[in-house]
C-alpha cells in the first residue's frame, strides 16, 4: 500500500471515531447519559438530611448532614459540629461518592479531616451514607429540607 493511501485511511478512521463520540443529544453537561444537569443524584444530594445514631447503652442522638449546592458542608452529631466542604467524586446510577473535608469546632489545633463516603439513594428523600475505608458505619438519613 502506498503511503498516501495509509494516510487517507488513518484520517478516515479518526473522523469516524470523532463522529461517533459527538452524539450530544443523549449526554448532559454532567456526563450522565439521558439526564439533565439538575436530574443527577449529585445535584439531588444538596439539602439537609437527618437520621438517628444508635450507640449501645446510650440515648440515641440526632445526626444532621447538610450538603450545600455551593460545596459547603455541615454535620452535627450529638454535641459535635463540623463544617467544611464537599465535592462529588463519582456518580454511578443511584450511588454517588463524595469527599468531605471538615474541621471540628472547639477542638484546639484546627486540623482538617478528609473522608470519602458512598451515598446510595433509596428514593428522592432517603439515603444510606457509608464511610469508605476501615469502618463503613452506614447511616440511613431522611431529607429534612
C-alpha positions as CSV (number, residue, x, y, z in Angstrom):
1,X,0.0,0.0,0.0
2,X,1.2,3.5,-0.7
3,X,2.0,5.9,2.0
4,X,-0.7,8.3,0.7
5,X,-3.4,5.6,0.9
6,X,-2.4,4.7,4.5
7,X,-2.6,8.4,5.5
8,X,-6.1,8.7,4.0
9,X,-7.3,5.5,5.8
10,X,-5.9,6.8,9.1
11,X,-7.7,10.1,8.6
12,X,-11.0,8.5,7.7
13,X,-10.7,6.3,10.8
14,X,-10.1,9.3,13.0
15,X,-13.1,11.2,11.5
16,X,-15.3,8.1,12.1
17,X,-14.2,7.9,15.8
18,X,-14.9,11.6,16.3
19,X,-18.3,11.4,14.7
20,X,-19.4,8.5,17.0
21,X,-18.3,10.5,20.1
22,X,-20.3,13.6,19.1
23,X,-23.9,12.5,20.0
24,X,-24.7,15.4,22.2
25,X,-28.4,14.6,22.3
26,X,-28.2,11.9,24.9
27,X,-25.5,13.2,27.2
28,X,-25.8,16.1,29.6
29,X,-23.1,18.6,30.6
30,X,-22.6,16.4,33.7
31,X,-21.6,13.5,31.5
32,X,-24.6,11.4,32.7
33,X,-26.4,9.9,29.7
34,X,-30.0,10.8,29.3
35,X,-30.1,13.1,32.3
36,X,-30.1,16.9,32.5
37,X,-27.7,18.6,34.9
38,X,-30.5,19.2,37.5
39,X,-31.6,15.5,37.5
40,X,-28.3,14.0,38.6
41,X,-28.1,12.4,42.0
42,X,-25.0,14.6,42.8
43,X,-27.3,17.6,42.4
44,X,-30.1,15.9,44.4
45,X,-27.8,15.5,47.3
46,X,-27.9,19.2,48.1
47,X,-30.1,19.8,51.2
48,X,-30.4,18.8,54.8
49,X,-30.5,15.1,55.8
50,X,-31.3,13.8,59.2
51,X,-31.1,10.4,61.0
52,X,-30.5,8.8,64.4
53,X,-27.2,7.5,65.7
54,X,-27.8,4.5,67.9
55,X,-25.0,3.7,70.4
56,X,-25.4,0.6,72.6
57,X,-26.3,1.6,76.1
58,X,-26.7,5.3,75.3
59,X,-29.6,7.6,74.4
60,X,-29.9,7.8,70.5
61,X,-28.6,11.1,69.1
62,X,-29.7,13.0,66.0
63,X,-27.3,13.2,63.1
64,X,-27.7,16.0,60.6
65,X,-25.8,16.4,57.4
66,X,-26.1,19.4,55.2
67,X,-24.7,19.3,51.6
68,X,-24.8,22.9,50.2
69,X,-25.1,23.4,46.5
70,X,-22.0,25.7,46.6
71,X,-19.9,22.9,48.1
72,X,-20.2,23.8,51.7
73,X,-20.8,21.0,54.2
74,X,-22.0,20.9,57.8
75,X,-22.5,17.9,60.1
76,X,-23.9,17.8,63.6
77,X,-23.6,14.6,65.6
78,X,-24.8,15.0,69.2
79,X,-22.7,17.8,70.7
80,X,-20.2,17.9,67.8
81,X,-20.5,20.4,65.0
82,X,-18.3,20.0,61.9
83,X,-18.1,22.4,59.0
84,X,-16.1,22.3,55.8
85,X,-16.5,21.4,52.1
86,X,-17.7,18.5,50.0
87,X,-17.1,17.5,46.4
88,X,-18.6,14.9,44.1
89,X,-16.0,12.3,43.1
90,X,-18.1,9.8,41.2
91,X,-21.7,9.1,40.2
92,X,-22.9,5.6,39.2
93,X,-26.6,5.1,38.9
94,X,-28.2,5.9,42.3
95,X,-24.8,5.8,44.1
96,X,-22.6,8.9,44.5
97,X,-19.2,9.1,46.0
98,X,-18.2,12.3,47.8
99,X,-15.2,13.6,49.6
100,X,-15.6,15.8,52.7
101,X,-13.0,18.0,54.3
102,X,-14.1,19.2,57.8
103,X,-12.8,20.7,60.9
104,X,-14.2,20.2,64.4
105,X,-15.3,23.4,66.1
106,X,-13.9,23.9,69.5
107,X,-11.0,21.5,69.2
108,X,-7.7,23.3,69.5
109,X,-5.3,22.9,66.6
110,X,-7.8,23.5,63.8
111,X,-6.7,20.5,61.7
112,X,-8.9,19.3,58.9
113,X,-10.0,15.8,58.2
114,X,-10.7,14.3,54.8
115,X,-13.1,11.4,54.4
116,X,-14.8,9.7,51.4
117,X,-18.4,8.5,51.6
118,X,-20.6,6.3,49.4
119,X,-24.2,7.5,49.3
120,X,-27.0,5.4,47.9
121,X,-30.3,7.0,47.1
122,X,-33.2,4.6,48.1
123,X,-35.6,7.2,46.8
124,X,-35.7,11.0,46.5
125,X,-36.0,11.5,50.3
126,X,-33.9,8.6,51.7
127,X,-30.2,7.9,51.5
128,X,-27.8,5.5,53.1
129,X,-24.4,7.1,53.8
130,X,-21.4,4.9,54.5
131,X,-17.8,5.9,55.1
132,X,-15.3,4.4,52.7
133,X,-12.4,2.7,54.4
134,X,-11.8,0.9,57.6
135,X,-15.2,1.3,59.3
136,X,-18.1,1.8,56.9
137,X,-20.7,2.6,59.7
138,X,-23.8,3.1,57.4
139,X,-26.3,5.8,58.4
140,X,-29.8,6.0,57.0
141,X,-30.9,9.6,56.6
142,X,-34.2,11.3,55.5
143,X,-34.4,14.6,53.7
144,X,-35.3,17.4,56.1
145,X,-35.2,20.2,53.5
